[in-house]
Amino acid sequence: MTLRFGPPVVAIPGPSIVPDRVLDAMRRPMPNIYAGELIEVNEEIFAGLGAIARTKHESFVTISNGHGGWQMALCNTLSAGDKVLVCESGRFAMIWGDMAALSGLQVEVLGGTDRDPVDPTALAERLANDPDQEIAAILIAQTDTGSSVKNDIEAIGHVVRDADHRALLMVDCIASMGCEQFEMDAWGVDIAVAGSQKGLMVPPGLGFCWAGPRALKAYETAGLRVAIFDWEPRMNPQAIYSQYSGTPPIAHMYGIRESMRMINEEGGMEAVWARHTVLADAVRAAVEAWSSPGAIEFNITDPAHRSNAVTTVLTGKASADELRDCCEGGAGLTIGIGVGAKAEHSFRIGHMGHLNPPSILGTLGTIEAALQTIGCPTGGSGVAAAAEVIGKSL
Ligand SMILES: Cc1ncc(COP(=O)(O)O)c(C=O)c1O
C-alpha cells in the first residue's frame, strides 16, 4: 500500500524546501521598477548580502542559477588563455572547470577523489611549483553536493596567502551558503558564488557572486567580460535596471528579502550554522547507526570533512533506486539520487535550509523504514541515535 498523503517532502540537496513566508512574499502583482517600494526592497537586499558571505566588499545578483554565478566569476576576472586550477573533490568544481575551458581558459586539475577533501598540502606544493605564477585562479567547492565533502576553505585560503601567489581563490558555495560557516574576508577568499535554491531557501532563479579587492582589481584587465554579467553597470546602486542587467527579478527579490529577514530573526548566520550543525550531526548519527559491514556506509570517510548541507550514503549491494522508490512511492519523501560511479548504490540526504527537528527526524525515520522494507541490513536504529543528538541540544 502507499501511505503517501498530504504535502510531499523533499530531502534532496537542492532545490530545498521553500518556506511559506518566502512563497507568500513572492506572490504579488508587479510594481513599478523605477520608483517606490521595490527600491527599498533592493536596498535591503544589497545591505544584507555581504553579511551572508561575511564580506564587506561587493555583492552581485544575477538572474540565473549557480551556473550564472560561476560564469560571472570567470568572465569578470580572467582573460582567454589564462590558466585555472580546478581542485577535484567530487563533480561540481570539475563542471565549473568545463565551463572555464569552454570560455577559452586553460584548465589544469589538481586531482582528487570523490571520497576525500582537497588536500591543502597538495595545493601548496602545486603553487610552489608555479614560479611564473601562471595560475590565475583556483576553483574549489566548499561542499561538493555529489560527494558531500566539506573542504577546509580556511586552510586553502592560508595556503594561497602563504604562497604569496596572484591566483584568485574562487569558492563555489552553491551548496553550502547558509548551511556551513563561511568567512569570505577572514579566510582570504577572492570570489564566492551561491544560488538562491539551497541554504538560502528561495526557488531557483538567482545567482550570487561576491568579489573582494583582488578580484575587483583583476576585473580592470579581464578580457572575458560579457555584457550580461559585467560588474561595472551592476555596481551602480542608483540604477536598479543596470544592477540586474535589465528588468529586475521582482518576485525573487521579495523572496530573498524575506529569507534574509528570516535569517536575521533566527539570530543571524551563527544561529543558522548552529542549527544546520545539530541537524547534520543527527543525520550523521543515524547513518553511523545504520552502518553495517558491506551495507550502509558514509561516502566521505573522514568525519571532519562531512558536509552540514548534504550527506551521501553508500548502500553496498542494496539498490538505491529501490530505496528511493519506496520512500517516494510509499511515503511521499523524495531523497536525492546518487551521482557518479556509485550512483546505483548510493543516495543523498539534503539537509539544507528550511529544516527543523521534526522534519529531519521524519526524513530519517522514513528512510529507516524503507531500508527495512527493501531488506538492506542496518546496524541499529538511526532514528534513536539522531533523537539523542537532537535531545542534547533542546
Ligand atoms: C556545489 C554545486 N555547485 C554548482 C551547482 C550548479 O548550480 P545550478 O544548478 O544552480 O546552476 C550545484 C547544483 O546543484 C551545486 O550543488
The ligand as a Gaussian input file, in Angstrom:
#p B3LYP/6-31G(d) Opt

LIG

0 1
 C       28.116000      22.591000      -5.365000
 C       27.311000      22.972000      -6.566000
 N       27.879000      23.751000      -7.487000
 C       27.194000      24.142000      -8.583000
 C       25.907000      23.743000      -8.816000
 C       25.194000      24.212000     -10.031000
 O       24.197000      25.099000      -9.635000
 P       22.928000      25.353000     -10.522000
 O       22.308000      24.034000     -10.791000
 O       22.074000      26.263000      -9.703000
 O       23.385000      26.018000     -11.768000
 C       25.274000      22.921000      -7.896000
 C       23.901000      22.449000      -8.121000
 O       23.426000      21.528000      -7.536000
 C       25.995000      22.532000      -6.738000
 O       25.427000      21.753000      -5.815000

